[in-house]
Amino acid sequence: MSAAPERVESGQRVSVRFDDLAPSAQIRRVALRLFAEDGVRATSLRSVAAAAGVSLGAVAHHFPSKAALARAVHEELVSQIHDAVHGVGSGLPLMEALAARRAAFDDLLVATPEIMDYIRLSLASSEDASQELFATILAELRSEMGALVEQGFARKTEDPEASLALYFVIVNAPMLLAPFLKE
């Protein structure tokens, strides 16, 4: 199996090899890739098992249903994003900190492009897990936007939730729309 991209942990780069991951982590990683390619609805546990090189029973042992696997992938994705940006830029002026966090997020997406593909497909879906992912993203952005308002770089709006959603779409437009912008 191929090596996974390097991951930032506690300010240090640590190489994480895909074949060193626990079976449940391997299954989640393969599921993320398949969910990113085809969507959760179109991906079966059987196809995840085949792509991961494990039996369907092994998948079911770790994830008793597709919903459980989708939830685990969602939680891992949110955790990876949080780990990539948490604390980045602390101590810097706000705008520099935001730029540093954005760069850390971009680095994660370059290293693991299926994350943005998963987010893109998920946001286009009306499934409960998709709505949960979007709510989680907005919750993460709330503190960032609060800091922008507090520092005077943004203003309070009548509909903060709509403003957060718009902010997310504007900031991530190049990645969200990448398939449509290719020459």
TIKERO-580747 format. One record per residue: residue number from 1; residue in three letters; x, y negated, z negated of N, C-alpha, C in turn. Coordinates in nm, 2 decimals, m for minus. Atoms other than C-alpha are relative to their C-alpha. Last residue first. Layout:
+-----+------+--------+--------+--------+--------+--------+--------+--------+--------+--------+
! seq ! type !    n.u !    n.v !    n.w !   ca.u !   ca.v !   ca.w !    c.u !    c.v !    c.w !
+-----+------+--------+--------+--------+--------+--------+--------+--------+--------+--------+
! NUM !  ALA !      X !      Y !      Z !      X !      Y !      Z !      X !      Y !      Z !
...
+-----+------+--------+--------+--------+--------+--------+--------+--------+--------+--------+
This chain:
+-----+------+--------+--------+--------+--------+--------+--------+--------+--------+--------+
! seq ! type !    n.u !    n.v !    n.w !   ca.u !   ca.v !   ca.w !    c.u !    c.v !    c.w !
+-----+------+--------+--------+--------+--------+--------+--------+--------+--------+--------+
! 183 !  GLU !  m0.01 !   0.04 !  m0.14 !  m0.95 !  m2.39 !   1.82 !   0.00 !   0.12 !   0.09 !
! 182 !  LYS !  m0.11 !  m0.06 !  m0.07 !  m1.07 !  m2.29 !   1.48 !   0.00 !  m0.03 !   0.14 !
! 181 !  LEU !  m0.09 !   0.10 !  m0.05 !  m1.31 !  m2.53 !   1.32 !   0.12 !   0.05 !   0.07 !
! 180 !  PHE !   0.07 !   0.08 !  m0.10 !  m1.61 !  m2.30 !   1.28 !   0.10 !  m0.11 !   0.06 !
! 179 !  PRO !   0.04 !  m0.08 !  m0.12 !  m1.42 !  m2.03 !   1.10 !  m0.06 !  m0.08 !   0.11 !
! 178 !  ALA !  m0.12 !  m0.04 !  m0.08 !  m1.25 !  m2.30 !   0.88 !  m0.04 !   0.09 !   0.12 !
! 177 !  LEU !   0.03 !   0.01 !  m0.14 !  m1.58 !  m2.45 !   0.76 !   0.11 !   0.05 !   0.09 !
! 176 !  LEU !   0.13 !  m0.06 !  m0.01 !  m1.55 !  m2.35 !   0.39 !  m0.04 !   0.01 !   0.15 !
! 175 !  MET !  m0.01 !  m0.14 !   0.02 !  m1.18 !  m2.41 !   0.40 !  m0.14 !   0.07 !   0.02 !
! 174 !  PRO !  m0.10 !  m0.07 !  m0.09 !  m1.18 !  m2.75 !   0.55 !   0.00 !   0.15 !  m0.01 !
! 173 !  ALA !   0.05 !  m0.01 !  m0.14 !  m1.50 !  m2.84 !   0.36 !   0.10 !   0.06 !   0.10 !
! 172 !  ASN !  m0.03 !  m0.13 !  m0.06 !  m1.36 !  m2.76 !   0.02 !  m0.04 !   0.01 !   0.14 !
! 171 !  VAL !  m0.14 !  m0.04 !   0.03 !  m1.33 !  m3.11 !  m0.12 !   0.03 !   0.13 !   0.07 !
! 170 !  ILE !  m0.10 !   0.10 !  m0.06 !  m1.65 !  m3.23 !   0.05 !   0.14 !   0.05 !  m0.02 !
! 169 !  VAL !   0.00 !  m0.02 !  m0.15 !  m1.85 !  m2.92 !  m0.04 !   0.10 !  m0.09 !   0.07 !
! 168 !  PHE !  m0.06 !  m0.13 !  m0.03 !  m1.74 !  m2.93 !  m0.41 !   0.00 !   0.02 !   0.16 !
! 167 !  TYR !  m0.15 !   0.01 !   0.02 !  m1.81 !  m3.30 !  m0.43 !   0.07 !   0.13 !   0.03 !
! 166 !  LEU !  m0.05 !   0.08 !  m0.11 !  m2.16 !  m3.25 !  m0.28 !   0.15 !  m0.01 !  m0.01 !
! 165 !  ALA !   0.01 !  m0.09 !  m0.12 !  m2.24 !  m2.98 !  m0.53 !   0.06 !  m0.07 !   0.12 !
! 164 !  LEU !  m0.10 !  m0.10 !   0.01 !  m2.11 !  m3.20 !  m0.82 !   0.00 !   0.10 !   0.12 !
! 163 !  SER !  m0.13 !   0.06 !  m0.02 !  m2.32 !  m3.49 !  m0.70 !   0.12 !   0.10 !  m0.01 !
! 162 !  ALA !  m0.01 !   0.02 !  m0.15 !  m2.63 !  m3.27 !  m0.67 !   0.14 !  m0.07 !   0.03 !
! 161 !  GLU !  m0.02 !  m0.13 !  m0.06 !  m2.57 !  m3.16 !  m1.03 !   0.01 !  m0.01 !   0.15 !
! 160 !  PRO !  m0.13 !  m0.05 !   0.01 !  m2.51 !  m3.52 !  m1.15 !   0.02 !   0.14 !   0.07 !
! 159 !  ASP !   0.01 !  m0.14 !   0.00 !  m2.84 !  m3.65 !  m1.02 !   0.14 !   0.06 !   0.00 !
! 158 !  GLU !   0.13 !  m0.03 !   0.05 !  m2.87 !  m4.02 !  m1.11 !  m0.02 !   0.16 !   0.00 !
! 157 !  THR !   0.11 !   0.01 !  m0.10 !  m2.50 !  m4.07 !  m1.07 !  m0.13 !   0.05 !  m0.06 !
! 156 !  LYS !   0.11 !  m0.09 !   0.03 !  m2.22 !  m4.16 !  m1.30 !  m0.10 !  m0.01 !   0.10 !
! 155 !  ARG !   0.11 !   0.06 !   0.08 !  m1.93 !  m4.32 !  m1.13 !  m0.10 !   0.10 !  m0.03 !
! 154 !  ALA !   0.13 !  m0.04 !  m0.06 !  m1.59 !  m4.19 !  m1.01 !  m0.11 !  m0.06 !  m0.09 !
! 153 !  PHE !  m0.02 !  m0.04 !  m0.14 !  m1.23 !  m4.30 !  m1.06 !  m0.13 !   0.05 !   0.07 !
! 152 !  GLY !   0.04 !   0.10 !  m0.09 !  m1.31 !  m4.49 !  m1.38 !   0.02 !   0.03 !   0.15 !
! 151 !  GLN !  m0.12 !   0.08 !  m0.04 !  m1.11 !  m4.27 !  m1.61 !  m0.03 !  m0.11 !   0.10 !
! 150 !  GLU !  m0.06 !   0.06 !   0.11 !  m1.42 !  m4.14 !  m1.78 !   0.12 !  m0.09 !   0.03 !
! 149 !  VAL !   0.09 !   0.11 !   0.04 !  m1.60 !  m4.08 !  m1.45 !   0.07 !  m0.07 !  m0.12 !
! 148 !  LEU !   0.00 !   0.11 !  m0.10 !  m1.30 !  m3.88 !  m1.32 !  m0.09 !  m0.12 !  m0.04 !
! 147 !  ALA !  m0.13 !   0.07 !   0.01 !  m1.27 !  m3.69 !  m1.64 !   0.01 !  m0.11 !   0.10 !
! 146 !  GLY !   0.01 !   0.08 !   0.12 !  m1.64 !  m3.60 !  m1.63 !   0.13 !  m0.08 !  m0.02 !
! 145 !  MET !   0.08 !   0.12 !  m0.04 !  m1.59 !  m3.48 !  m1.27 !  m0.01 !  m0.09 !  m0.12 !
! 144 !  GLU !  m0.08 !   0.08 !  m0.09 !  m1.32 !  m3.24 !  m1.38 !  m0.07 !  m0.13 !   0.04 !
! 143 !  SER !  m0.10 !   0.06 !   0.08 !  m1.53 !  m3.12 !  m1.67 !   0.10 !  m0.09 !   0.08 !
! 142 !  ARG !   0.06 !   0.10 !   0.09 !  m1.83 !  m3.06 !  m1.45 !   0.11 !  m0.07 !  m0.08 !
! 141 !  LEU !  m0.02 !   0.14 !  m0.06 !  m1.62 !  m2.89 !  m1.17 !  m0.05 !  m0.11 !  m0.10 !
! 140 !  GLU !  m0.14 !   0.03 !   0.00 !  m1.59 !  m2.56 !  m1.37 !   0.03 !  m0.15 !   0.05 !
! 139 !  ALA !  m0.04 !   0.01 !   0.14 !  m1.96 !  m2.56 !  m1.44 !   0.15 !  m0.04 !  m0.01 !
! 138 !  LEU !   0.04 !   0.13 !   0.04 !  m2.03 !  m2.62 !  m1.07 !   0.04 !  m0.03 !  m0.15 !
! 137 !  ILE !  m0.08 !   0.10 !  m0.07 !  m1.82 !  m2.32 !  m0.97 !  m0.04 !  m0.14 !  m0.05 !
! 136 !  THR !  m0.13 !   0.00 !   0.06 !  m2.00 !  m2.11 !  m1.22 !   0.10 !  m0.10 !   0.05 !
! 135 !  ALA !   0.02 !   0.06 !   0.13 !  m2.34 !  m2.22 !  m1.09 !   0.13 !   0.00 !  m0.08 !
! 134 !  PHE !   0.01 !   0.15 !  m0.02 !  m2.22 !  m2.14 !  m0.74 !  m0.02 !  m0.07 !  m0.13 !
! 133 !  LEU !  m0.13 !   0.05 !  m0.03 !  m2.11 !  m1.79 !  m0.85 !   0.00 !  m0.15 !   0.02 !
! 132 !  GLU !  m0.08 !   0.00 !   0.12 !  m2.44 !  m1.73 !  m1.02 !   0.14 !  m0.05 !   0.02 !
! 131 !  GLN !   0.05 !   0.11 !   0.07 !  m2.64 !  m1.83 !  m0.71 !   0.08 !  m0.01 !  m0.13 !
! 130 !  SER !  m0.05 !   0.12 !  m0.07 !  m2.43 !  m1.59 !  m0.51 !  m0.04 !  m0.13 !  m0.08 !
! 129 !  ALA !  m0.15 !   0.01 !   0.03 !  m2.48 !  m1.31 !  m0.77 !   0.05 !  m0.13 !   0.07 !
! 128 !  ASP !  m0.02 !   0.05 !   0.14 !  m2.86 !  m1.38 !  m0.75 !   0.15 !  m0.02 !  m0.03 !
! 127 !  GLU !   0.00 !  m0.10 !   0.10 !  m2.86 !  m1.33 !  m0.37 !   0.02 !  m0.06 !  m0.14 !
! 126 !  SER !   0.10 !   0.04 !   0.11 !  m2.95 !  m1.63 !  m0.15 !  m0.01 !   0.10 !  m0.11 !
! 125 !  SER !   0.10 !  m0.10 !   0.04 !  m2.64 !  m1.59 !   0.07 !  m0.09 !  m0.05 !  m0.11 !
! 124 !  ALA !   0.10 !  m0.01 !  m0.11 !  m2.44 !  m1.86 !   0.25 !  m0.11 !   0.10 !  m0.03 !
! 123 !  LEU !   0.08 !   0.12 !   0.01 !  m2.26 !  m1.94 !  m0.08 !  m0.11 !  m0.01 !   0.11 !
! 122 !  SER !   0.09 !   0.00 !   0.11 !  m2.15 !  m1.58 !  m0.10 !  m0.09 !  m0.13 !  m0.01 !
! 121 !  LEU !   0.12 !  m0.09 !  m0.02 !  m2.02 !  m1.57 !   0.25 !  m0.09 !  m0.01 !  m0.12 !
! 120 !  ARG !   0.07 !   0.05 !  m0.12 !  m1.80 !  m1.88 !   0.20 !  m0.12 !   0.09 !   0.02 !
! 119 !  ILE !   0.07 !   0.12 !   0.04 !  m1.69 !  m1.78 !  m0.15 !  m0.09 !  m0.05 !   0.11 !
! 118 !  TYR !   0.11 !  m0.04 !   0.09 !  m1.59 !  m1.44 !  m0.03 !  m0.09 !  m0.11 !  m0.04 !
! 117 !  ASP !   0.10 !  m0.07 !  m0.08 !  m1.40 !  m1.59 !   0.26 !  m0.12 !   0.05 !  m0.08 !
! 116 !  MET !   0.08 !   0.10 !  m0.06 !  m1.24 !  m1.83 !   0.02 !  m0.10 !   0.06 !   0.09 !
! 115 !  ILE !   0.08 !   0.07 !   0.10 !  m1.12 !  m1.55 !  m0.20 !  m0.09 !  m0.10 !   0.07 !
! 114 !  GLU !   0.14 !  m0.06 !   0.01 !  m1.03 !  m1.33 !   0.10 !  m0.08 !  m0.07 !  m0.11 !
! 113 !  PRO !   0.10 !   0.07 !  m0.08 !  m0.74 !  m1.58 !   0.17 !  m0.14 !   0.06 !  m0.02 !
! 112 !  THR !   0.11 !  m0.10 !   0.01 !  m0.54 !  m1.45 !  m0.13 !  m0.11 !  m0.06 !   0.08 !
! 111 !  ALA !  m0.05 !  m0.13 !   0.04 !  m0.19 !  m1.61 !  m0.11 !  m0.11 !   0.10 !   0.01 !
! 110 !  VAL !  m0.10 !  m0.04 !  m0.10 !  m0.31 !  m1.91 !   0.09 !   0.04 !   0.14 !  m0.03 !
! 109 !  LEU !   0.08 !  m0.03 !  m0.12 !  m0.62 !  m1.94 !  m0.13 !   0.09 !   0.05 !   0.12 !
! 108 !  LEU !   0.07 !  m0.12 !   0.02 !  m0.41 !  m1.93 !  m0.44 !  m0.07 !   0.05 !   0.12 !
! 107 !  ASP !  m0.11 !  m0.11 !   0.00 !  m0.17 !  m2.19 !  m0.30 !  m0.07 !   0.13 !  m0.03 !
! 106 !  ASP !  m0.03 !  m0.03 !  m0.14 !  m0.48 !  m2.41 !  m0.22 !   0.11 !   0.11 !   0.01 !
! 105 !  PHE !   0.11 !  m0.07 !  m0.06 !  m0.59 !  m2.38 !  m0.58 !   0.02 !   0.03 !   0.14 !
! 104 !  ALA !   0.00 !  m0.13 !   0.06 !  m0.25 !  m2.48 !  m0.71 !  m0.11 !   0.09 !   0.06 !
! 103 !  ALA !  m0.11 !  m0.08 !  m0.06 !  m0.24 !  m2.77 !  m0.47 !   0.01 !   0.14 !  m0.05 !
! 102 !  ARG !   0.05 !  m0.03 !  m0.13 !  m0.59 !  m2.89 !  m0.59 !   0.11 !   0.08 !   0.08 !
! 101 !  ARG !   0.10 !  m0.11 !   0.02 !  m0.47 !  m2.86 !  m0.95 !  m0.05 !   0.04 !   0.14 !
! 100 !  ALA !  m0.08 !  m0.12 !   0.03 !  m0.16 !  m3.07 !  m0.86 !  m0.10 !   0.12 !  m0.02 !
!  99 !  ALA !  m0.07 !  m0.04 !  m0.12 !  m0.38 !  m3.33 !  m0.68 !   0.08 !   0.13 !  m0.03 !
!  98 !  LEU !   0.10 !  m0.05 !  m0.09 !  m0.62 !  m3.35 !  m0.98 !   0.07 !   0.05 !   0.13 !
!  97 !  ALA !   0.04 !  m0.13 !   0.06 !  m0.32 !  m3.39 !  m1.22 !  m0.10 !   0.07 !   0.10 !
!  96 !  GLU !  m0.11 !  m0.09 !  m0.03 !  m0.18 !  m3.67 !  m0.99 !  m0.04 !   0.14 !  m0.05 !
!  95 !  MET !   0.00 !  m0.03 !  m0.14 !  m0.52 !  m3.84 !  m1.00 !   0.12 !   0.09 !   0.04 !
!  94 !  LEU !   0.11 !  m0.07 !  m0.05 !  m0.55 !  m3.81 !  m1.37 !   0.01 !   0.04 !   0.15 !
!  93 !  PRO !   0.11 !   0.09 !  m0.02 !  m0.20 !  m3.92 !  m1.47 !  m0.11 !   0.07 !   0.07 !
!  92 !  LEU !  m0.02 !   0.09 !  m0.11 !   0.01 !  m3.62 !  m1.56 !  m0.11 !  m0.10 !   0.00 !
!  91 !  GLY !  m0.10 !   0.10 !   0.03 !   0.02 !  m3.46 !  m1.90 !   0.03 !  m0.10 !   0.11 !
!  90 !  SER !   0.02 !   0.06 !   0.14 !  m0.17 !  m3.16 !  m1.79 !   0.12 !  m0.09 !  m0.03 !
!  89 !  GLY !   0.00 !   0.15 !  m0.01 !  m0.11 !  m3.12 !  m1.41 !  m0.03 !  m0.06 !  m0.14 !
!  88 !  VAL !  m0.09 !   0.06 !  m0.10 !  m0.19 !  m2.75 !  m1.41 !  m0.02 !  m0.15 !   0.00 !
!  87 !  GLY !  m0.12 !   0.06 !   0.06 !  m0.35 !  m2.64 !  m1.74 !   0.09 !  m0.07 !   0.10 !
!  86 !  HIS !   0.01 !   0.04 !   0.14 !  m0.59 !  m2.41 !  m1.58 !   0.13 !  m0.05 !  m0.05 !
!  85 !  VAL !   0.00 !   0.14 !   0.02 !  m0.55 !  m2.41 !  m1.20 !   0.00 !  m0.05 !  m0.14 !
!  84 !  ALA !  m0.09 !   0.07 !  m0.09 !  m0.44 !  m2.06 !  m1.10 !   0.00 !  m0.15 !  m0.03 !
!  83 !  ASP !  m0.14 !  m0.02 !   0.03 !  m0.58 !  m1.89 !  m1.41 !   0.09 !  m0.08 !   0.09 !
!  82 !  HIS !  m0.02 !   0.07 !   0.13 !  m0.93 !  m2.04 !  m1.35 !   0.15 !   0.01 !  m0.04 !
!  81 !  ILE !   0.00 !   0.14 !  m0.02 !  m0.92 !  m1.93 !  m0.99 !   0.03 !  m0.08 !  m0.12 !
!  80 !  GLN !  m0.12 !   0.04 !  m0.08 !  m0.81 !  m1.59 !  m1.08 !   0.00 !  m0.14 !   0.03 !
!  79 !  SER !  m0.12 !  m0.01 !   0.08 !  m1.07 !  m1.56 !  m1.35 !   0.12 !  m0.04 !   0.07 !
!  78 !  VAL !   0.01 !   0.12 !   0.08 !  m1.35 !  m1.68 !  m1.12 !   0.12 !   0.00 !  m0.09 !
!  77 !  LEU !  m0.02 !   0.12 !  m0.09 !  m1.25 !  m1.41 !  m0.87 !   0.00 !  m0.13 !  m0.08 !
!  76 !  GLU !  m0.14 !   0.00 !  m0.03 !  m1.22 !  m1.14 !  m1.14 !   0.03 !  m0.12 !   0.08 !
!  75 !  GLU !  m0.07 !   0.04 !   0.12 !  m1.57 !  m1.23 !  m1.27 !   0.15 !  m0.01 !   0.02 !
!  74 !  HIS !   0.03 !   0.14 !   0.03 !  m1.72 !  m1.22 !  m0.92 !   0.08 !  m0.05 !  m0.12 !
!  73 !  VAL !  m0.08 !   0.08 !  m0.10 !  m1.54 !  m0.89 !  m0.84 !  m0.02 !  m0.15 !  m0.03 !
!  72 !  ALA !  m0.14 !  m0.01 !   0.04 !  m1.68 !  m0.74 !  m1.17 !   0.09 !  m0.08 !   0.10 !
!  71 !  ARG !  m0.02 !   0.09 !   0.12 !  m2.03 !  m0.87 !  m1.09 !   0.15 !   0.00 !  m0.05 !
!  70 !  ALA !   0.01 !   0.14 !  m0.05 !  m2.01 !  m0.72 !  m0.74 !   0.02 !  m0.09 !  m0.12 !
!  69 !  LEU !  m0.13 !   0.03 !  m0.07 !  m1.89 !  m0.39 !  m0.89 !   0.00 !  m0.14 !   0.05 !
!  68 !  ALA !  m0.10 !   0.01 !   0.10 !  m2.18 !  m0.39 !  m1.15 !   0.14 !  m0.03 !   0.07 !
!  67 !  ALA !   0.02 !   0.12 !   0.07 !  m2.43 !  m0.47 !  m0.87 !   0.11 !  m0.02 !  m0.11 !
!  66 !  LYS !  m0.06 !   0.10 !  m0.08 !  m2.29 !  m0.19 !  m0.66 !  m0.01 !  m0.14 !  m0.07 !
!  65 !  SER !   0.09 !   0.05 !  m0.11 !  m2.37 !   0.04 !  m0.94 !   0.08 !  m0.10 !   0.08 !
!  64 !  PRO !   0.12 !  m0.09 !  m0.02 !  m2.19 !   0.26 !  m1.20 !  m0.10 !  m0.05 !   0.11 !
!  63 !  PHE !   0.11 !   0.09 !  m0.03 !  m1.86 !   0.07 !  m1.16 !  m0.12 !   0.08 !   0.03 !
!  62 !  HIS !  m0.04 !   0.13 !   0.04 !  m1.55 !   0.24 !  m1.31 !  m0.12 !  m0.10 !   0.01 !
!  61 !  HIS !  m0.05 !  m0.01 !   0.13 !  m1.68 !   0.60 !  m1.29 !   0.03 !  m0.14 !  m0.06 !
!  60 !  ALA !   0.12 !  m0.01 !   0.09 !  m1.89 !   0.52 !  m0.99 !   0.05 !   0.01 !  m0.14 !
!  59 !  VAL !   0.06 !   0.14 !   0.00 !  m1.57 !   0.41 !  m0.80 !  m0.12 !   0.00 !  m0.10 !
!  58 !  ALA !  m0.09 !   0.09 !   0.07 !  m1.40 !   0.73 !  m0.90 !  m0.05 !  m0.14 !  m0.01 !
!  57 !  GLY !   0.01 !  m0.03 !   0.15 !  m1.70 !   0.94 !  m0.81 !   0.09 !  m0.09 !  m0.08 !
!  56 !  LEU !   0.12 !   0.08 !   0.04 !  m1.70 !   0.78 !  m0.46 !  m0.02 !   0.01 !  m0.15 !
!  55 !  SER !   0.13 !  m0.06 !  m0.02 !  m1.35 !   0.92 !  m0.43 !  m0.12 !  m0.09 !  m0.04 !
!  54 !  VAL !   0.05 !  m0.08 !   0.12 !  m1.05 !   0.71 !  m0.39 !  m0.13 !   0.06 !   0.03 !
!  53 !  GLY !  m0.07 !  m0.13 !   0.01 !  m0.85 !   0.57 !  m0.10 !  m0.03 !   0.08 !  m0.12 !
!  52 !  ALA !  m0.09 !   0.00 !   0.12 !  m0.95 !   0.21 !  m0.17 !   0.08 !   0.13 !   0.00 !
!  51 !  ALA !  m0.10 !   0.10 !  m0.02 !  m1.10 !   0.18 !   0.18 !   0.10 !  m0.01 !  m0.11 !
!  50 !  ALA !  m0.08 !  m0.04 !  m0.12 !  m1.29 !   0.50 !   0.15 !   0.11 !  m0.10 !   0.02 !
!  49 !  ALA !  m0.07 !  m0.11 !   0.04 !  m1.42 !   0.41 !  m0.20 !   0.10 !   0.05 !   0.11 !
!  48 !  VAL !  m0.10 !   0.05 !   0.09 !  m1.53 !   0.07 !  m0.09 !   0.10 !   0.11 !  m0.04 !
!  47 !  SER !  m0.10 !   0.07 !  m0.08 !  m1.71 !   0.22 !   0.21 !   0.12 !  m0.06 !  m0.09 !
!  46 !  ARG !  m0.07 !  m0.10 !  m0.08 !  m1.89 !   0.46 !  m0.02 !   0.11 !  m0.06 !   0.09 !
!  45 !  LEU !  m0.10 !  m0.06 !   0.09 !  m1.98 !   0.19 !  m0.26 !   0.08 !   0.10 !   0.07 !
!  44 !  SER !   0.04 !  m0.11 !   0.09 !  m2.15 !   0.02 !   0.03 !   0.11 !   0.05 !  m0.09 !
!  43 !  THR !  m0.11 !  m0.08 !   0.05 !  m2.08 !  m0.32 !   0.18 !  m0.06 !   0.11 !  m0.09 !
!  42 !  ALA !  m0.04 !  m0.09 !  m0.10 !  m2.36 !  m0.49 !   0.38 !   0.11 !   0.10 !  m0.04 !
!  41 !  ARG !   0.12 !  m0.08 !  m0.04 !  m2.53 !  m0.65 !   0.08 !   0.04 !   0.10 !   0.10 !
!  40 !  VAL !   0.03 !  m0.10 !   0.10 !  m2.20 !  m0.77 !  m0.07 !  m0.11 !   0.09 !   0.05 !
!  39 !  GLY !   0.10 !   0.03 !   0.10 !  m2.09 !  m0.95 !   0.24 !  m0.03 !   0.11 !  m0.09 !
!  38 !  ASP !   0.14 !  m0.04 !  m0.04 !  m1.91 !  m0.82 !   0.55 !  m0.11 !  m0.04 !  m0.09 !
!  37 !  GLU !   0.01 !  m0.03 !  m0.14 !  m1.55 !  m0.95 !   0.54 !  m0.15 !   0.02 !   0.05 !
!  36 !  ALA !  m0.04 !   0.12 !  m0.07 !  m1.54 !  m1.12 !   0.20 !  m0.02 !   0.02 !   0.15 !
!  35 !  PHE !   0.11 !   0.10 !   0.03 !  m1.73 !  m0.83 !   0.04 !   0.03 !  m0.13 !   0.08 !
!  34 !  LEU !   0.11 !  m0.05 !  m0.07 !  m1.48 !  m0.59 !   0.20 !  m0.12 !  m0.10 !  m0.01 !
!  33 !  ARG !  m0.03 !   0.01 !  m0.14 !  m1.18 !  m0.78 !   0.07 !  m0.12 !   0.03 !   0.09 !
!  32 !  LEU !  m0.01 !   0.14 !  m0.04 !  m1.33 !  m0.83 !  m0.27 !   0.02 !  m0.02 !   0.15 !
!  31 !  ALA !   0.14 !   0.05 !  m0.01 !  m1.42 !  m0.46 !  m0.28 !  m0.01 !  m0.15 !   0.04 !
!  30 !  VAL !   0.05 !  m0.05 !  m0.13 !  m1.06 !  m0.37 !  m0.20 !  m0.14 !  m0.05 !   0.02 !
!  29 !  ARG !  m0.08 !   0.07 !  m0.11 !  m0.94 !  m0.59 !  m0.49 !  m0.05 !   0.04 !   0.14 !
!  28 !  ARG !   0.05 !   0.14 !   0.00 !  m1.21 !  m0.46 !  m0.73 !   0.06 !  m0.07 !   0.12 !
!  27 !  ILE !   0.14 !  m0.01 !  m0.06 !  m1.12 !  m0.09 !  m0.64 !  m0.06 !  m0.14 !   0.01 !
!  26 !  GLN !  m0.02 !  m0.03 !  m0.14 !  m0.75 !  m0.16 !  m0.70 !  m0.14 !   0.00 !   0.07 !
!  25 !  ALA !  m0.05 !   0.12 !  m0.06 !  m0.83 !  m0.33 !  m1.03 !   0.01 !   0.02 !   0.15 !
!  24 !  SER !   0.12 !   0.09 !   0.00 !  m1.04 !  m0.03 !  m1.14 !   0.04 !  m0.13 !   0.07 !
!  23 !  PRO !   0.11 !  m0.03 !  m0.10 !  m0.76 !   0.20 !  m1.04 !  m0.11 !  m0.09 !   0.01 !
!  22 !  ALA !   0.09 !  m0.11 !   0.05 !  m0.50 !   0.01 !  m1.24 !  m0.10 !   0.03 !   0.11 !
!  21 !  LEU !   0.13 !   0.03 !   0.07 !  m0.27 !  m0.21 !  m1.04 !  m0.07 !   0.12 !  m0.04 !
!  20 !  ASP !  m0.02 !  m0.01 !   0.14 !   0.09 !  m0.12 !  m0.95 !  m0.13 !  m0.02 !  m0.08 !
!  19 !  ASP !   0.00 !  m0.15 !   0.04 !   0.00 !  m0.03 !  m0.59 !   0.03 !   0.01 !  m0.15 !
!  18 !  PHE !   0.13 !  m0.05 !  m0.01 !  m0.10 !  m0.40 !  m0.53 !   0.00 !   0.15 !  m0.05 !
!  17 !  ARG !   0.01 !  m0.09 !  m0.11 !   0.24 !  m0.53 !  m0.65 !  m0.14 !   0.07 !  m0.01 !
!  16 !  VAL !   0.09 !  m0.10 !   0.03 !   0.23 !  m0.83 !  m0.88 !  m0.02 !   0.09 !   0.12 !
!  15 !  SER !   0.04 !  m0.08 !  m0.11 !   0.53 !  m1.05 !  m0.86 !  m0.09 !   0.11 !  m0.04 !
!  14 !  VAL !  m0.02 !  m0.14 !   0.03 !   0.54 !  m1.29 !  m1.15 !  m0.05 !   0.08 !   0.12 !
!  13 !  ARG !   0.05 !  m0.09 !  m0.11 !   0.59 !  m1.66 !  m1.09 !   0.04 !   0.14 !  m0.04 !
!  12 !  GLN !  m0.10 !  m0.08 !  m0.07 !   0.62 !  m1.85 !  m1.41 !  m0.06 !   0.08 !   0.11 !
!  11 !  GLY !  m0.10 !   0.09 !  m0.06 !   0.41 !  m2.14 !  m1.55 !   0.11 !   0.08 !   0.07 !
!  10 !  SER !  m0.07 !   0.07 !   0.10 !   0.22 !  m1.91 !  m1.79 !   0.11 !  m0.08 !   0.06 !
!   9 !  GLU !   0.05 !  m0.03 !   0.14 !   0.12 !  m1.68 !  m1.51 !   0.09 !  m0.07 !  m0.09 !
!   8 !  VAL !  m0.06 !   0.08 !   0.10 !   0.14 !  m1.77 !  m1.14 !  m0.06 !   0.03 !  m0.13 !
!   7 !  ARG !   0.10 !   0.07 !   0.08 !   0.07 !  m1.49 !  m0.91 !   0.07 !  m0.08 !  m0.10 !
!   6 !  GLU !  m0.05 !   0.04 !   0.13 !   0.29 !  m1.36 !  m0.62 !  m0.11 !  m0.07 !  m0.07 !
!   5 !  PRO !  m0.08 !   0.13 !   0.01 !   0.10 !  m1.21 !  m0.34 !   0.04 !  m0.02 !  m0.14 !
!   4 !  ALA !   0.09 !   0.11 !   0.01 !   0.00 !  m0.84 !  m0.34 !   0.09 !  m0.13 !  m0.01 !
!   3 !  ALA !  m0.02 !   0.08 !   0.12 !   0.24 !  m0.59 !  m0.20 !  m0.10 !  m0.11 !  m0.01 !
!   2 !  SER !  m0.07 !   0.12 !  m0.01 !   0.11 !  m0.35 !   0.06 !   0.01 !  m0.08 !  m0.13 !
!   1 !  MET !   0.08 !   0.12 !   0.00 !   0.00 !   0.00 !   0.00 !   0.09 !  m0.12 !   0.00 !
+-----+------+--------+--------+--------+--------+--------+--------+--------+--------+--------+
